[in-house]
């Protein structure tokens, strides 16, 4: 569970659900009994939303709103495309929140003994919480301010005193891939200059025994050398799959966020997210090194 998947709208939804839960324990109705104290003969005690006499207030307002908020939040931790009876979890949550707000709205108007019974603190707070819950859960996918992450991405640690900028762990070394260059692109020489050639390695001559093909079933040695971790960003949203080869995504990499590549498996990369999860990025086309 990655709490960085939550948005500002999700934070408002959680707050509305907490307010709704508190309102369920407050007086739902208020009685005007004149000089008679509450609980005396002819003046009933103010009920809460949990009192059976107010059924179906509890399931149609309080429980429906809290379950709706739980469905909206749970949808943030599920892979995209997963549905329940044709609808995603957040769609079920939006529908249930609208139902709770509609039920709460009608309890304000009318009712028996409307001249003596007025809305209590719990009923008013329940109406406010369900209206906010329904509005924010429906508008979050469409309003950029509500879609913004609830928690900002962690900032890289400052370089030690005297260290050169841009040479932290995973950052390309001088003369290597420059920031913003696509993964796999060749470094171009600067104008008027030529790329510096590294030390030439002389290959020893091999005898006839070394020229023979490897025995059947013997694994071939890897072509590349040691892998150097580096930071990268994706151009579009891309799924991150488990390292065991399963095709059920465990996370989704989003543009504008830097991720750490810790290993390479052929054309794929083993990436690590901000919360420490590791997985395989199968599609590395167009990614940029940091």
Secondary structure, DSSP 8 states (H G I E B T S, - for coil): --GGG-BHHHHHHHHHHHHHHHHTTSBSEEE--TTS-TTSTT-----BTT-GGGTTHIIIIIIHHHHHHHHHHHHTTS-TT--BTTB-HHHHHHHHHHHHHHHHHHHHS--TTTTTEEE-HHHHHHHHHHHHHHHHHHHTTT-HHHHSBSS---------TT--TT-STT---TTS--TT-BTT------TT---------------HHHHS---TT-----SS-----EEEE-SS-EEEE-TTS-SSEEEEE-TT--EEEEEEETTEEEEE-TTS-EEEE---TT-EE-
